[in-house]
Amino acid sequence: MLPGVLKILTPKVLKSIMSYVFEKNTLDLQMDMVLERLRKLEKESHPPRSYVVCDKCSYKIKQYEGTD
């Protein structure tokens, strides 16, 4: 069935379909920008915790961030 369809399509139409499928278009670029922005937001929303290393046992202890 596919070879019959390819015979019917003109080279210009076939070329435009192939370029739409295999080349990046504006929607692909917009999606890449959205994904990059999402990665940045996820990274900023979950900052790494600060730890203090115990001198005696070298164990990581979460640093106290409260006020006294």
C-alpha positions as CSV (number, residue, x, y, z in Angstrom):
1,M,0.0,0.0,0.0
2,L,2.8,2.4,0.9
3,P,4.6,2.2,-2.5
4,G,1.3,3.0,-4.3
5,V,0.8,6.1,-2.1
6,L,4.4,7.2,-2.8
7,K,3.7,7.0,-6.6
8,I,0.6,9.2,-6.2
9,L,2.4,12.0,-4.2
10,T,4.3,14.6,-6.1
11,P,7.9,15.1,-5.3
12,K,7.2,18.6,-3.8
13,V,4.5,17.2,-1.4
14,L,6.8,14.2,-0.5
15,K,9.7,16.6,0.2
16,S,7.5,18.8,2.5
17,I,6.3,15.8,4.4
18,M,9.8,14.4,4.8
19,S,11.2,17.8,6.0
20,Y,8.3,18.1,8.5
21,V,9.0,14.7,9.9
22,F,12.8,14.7,10.1
23,E,13.8,18.4,10.5
24,K,13.2,20.5,13.5
25,N,10.3,23.0,13.2
26,T,9.1,25.8,15.4
27,L,7.1,23.5,17.7
28,D,10.2,21.4,18.2
29,L,12.2,24.5,19.1
30,Q,9.5,25.7,21.5
31,M,9.4,22.3,23.2
32,D,13.2,22.3,23.6
33,M,12.9,25.8,25.2
34,V,10.1,24.6,27.6
35,L,12.1,21.6,28.6
36,E,15.2,23.6,29.3
37,R,13.2,26.1,31.4
38,L,11.6,23.2,33.3
39,R,15.0,21.8,34.1
40,K,16.2,25.1,35.4
41,L,13.1,25.6,37.5
42,E,13.4,22.1,39.0
43,K,17.0,22.7,39.8
44,E,16.3,26.1,41.5
45,S,13.3,24.9,43.4
46,H,15.2,22.1,45.2
47,P,18.5,23.6,46.3
48,P,21.0,21.3,47.8
49,R,21.1,21.1,51.6
50,S,24.1,22.3,53.5
51,Y,25.8,19.7,55.7
52,V,28.4,19.8,58.3
53,V,30.9,16.9,58.6
54,C,31.5,15.5,62.1
55,D,35.2,15.7,63.2
56,K,35.1,12.5,65.1
57,C,33.2,10.1,62.8
58,S,33.2,12.0,59.4
59,Y,29.5,11.6,59.2
60,K,27.4,14.3,57.3
61,I,25.0,16.1,59.6
62,K,22.3,18.5,58.3
63,Q,23.2,22.0,59.3
64,Y,20.8,23.7,61.7
65,E,19.2,26.7,60.1
66,G,16.9,27.9,62.9
67,T,17.2,31.0,64.9
68,D,18.2,31.0,68.6
